[in-house]
């Protein structure tokens, strides 16, 4: 038992902290503890990330084959825990200003992160389902966290209904795969696929599984919830949903494709090409007409999912490494963007119209420069890190013989540059009168400048993450 427990120490710590914090807030009801709740939660997440770093890894499946702990899972767990800690910390100011400082927020965030940790380490389709549901149930609630706001409750309801549909697809896919292979464990299914001739049910099950995961990943054609939920949710929730779940779902998508269906990659490669190409097109074209910055980022995230999926569609070690690099750098860029957006206010009221940024550079030149740098990087302007990660996945897909997908990506990059550069134009050159009067707190400024610095320094050696992502990819492939 002790051998098993040592591999799940981070998960146990996070659950114990959550239950302890919940118990204290229910029975003690201390306003002093509540006022520091987000900071305490951020510290707990950082400690959990440290425990993941110190935790042993094992290339073989653990806990009767239900769990894995290797370089791949450790990298993604540390990333989602660290980013979640920063987002919870950044959210504190917003929640205080909008009278939303309640103990449920950090608890729900932590339980969602706990679900993501289960998802990332799962080595069984039922464990995967359990982790996704723990993650998703928390997200449904915090999407509707602002209960007195119609758009927030509508966002939570839409996300819940469509999420329940995707959960049904996932379970149906699991049942078909189990019927064809006699197992729900990744490594057993992988071996069974080599020796089974019942491929029709297996392939249909695979399609259902990929469809359900694509919904969680906000990939075309399962993207329809993204702009509405991003717009309706409180901005800290939008920041969390735009960054952290994508890392967890991206990780499990890679695991399912290579650890479960790696032996029939010729059957799913074209599915990935379809998801990738469609996401890039819908994301780029959908964002052009948006004035609401949260909806714009919703469509933008769909487009970036398409670019990331090019790495998986390449079905190669360099493609998988490029996929991981893309998710990592995208999350760094979005963290800086939301550090800024959380403070787009006029007289204490949140504004989301991009034209409210008019002439912002006149009063905040340094902040505007850092913000614009990140927008340039998201647009893929060379030589910033956003361009480098797009180059990685494009080279991988070209080397795999699917150059037409890279061409679609290049065209959509040009289209997508329009709505990013339009925001930069508004910040610096618009003739309209802007109406922002808020100042970024010191912590938000630090994150914004750190993010902008990272995308500049990332042009040199990708922040040193390339060998780490290569090791993570190899631990998954071999």
Secondary structure as UniProt FT lines:
FT   HELIX           2..5
FT   TURN            6..7
FT   HELIX           9..27
FT   HELIX           31..35
FT   HELIX           37..54
FT   STRAND          58..62
FT   TURN            63..66
FT   STRAND          67..69
FT   HELIX           71..97
FT   TURN            98..99
FT   HELIX           103..121
FT   HELIX           125..143
FT   TURN            147..148
FT   HELIX           150..181
FT   HELIX           186..195
FT   HELIX           199..216
FT   TURN            217..218
FT   TURN            220..221
FT   TURN            224..225
FT   HELIX           226..232
FT   HELIX           235..255
FT   HELIX           256..260
FT   HELIX           262..264
FT   HELIX           265..288
FT   HELIX           293..313
FT   HELIX           317..341
FT   TURN            342..343
FT   STRAND          345..346
FT   TURN            347..348
FT   STRAND          349..350
FT   HELIX           354..357
FT   TURN            358..359
FT   HELIX           360..363
FT   HELIX           365..379
FT   TURN            382..383
FT   HELIX           385..399
FT   TURN            400..401
FT   HELIX           403..429
FT   HELIX           442..461
FT   HELIX           462..464
FT   HELIX           466..477
//
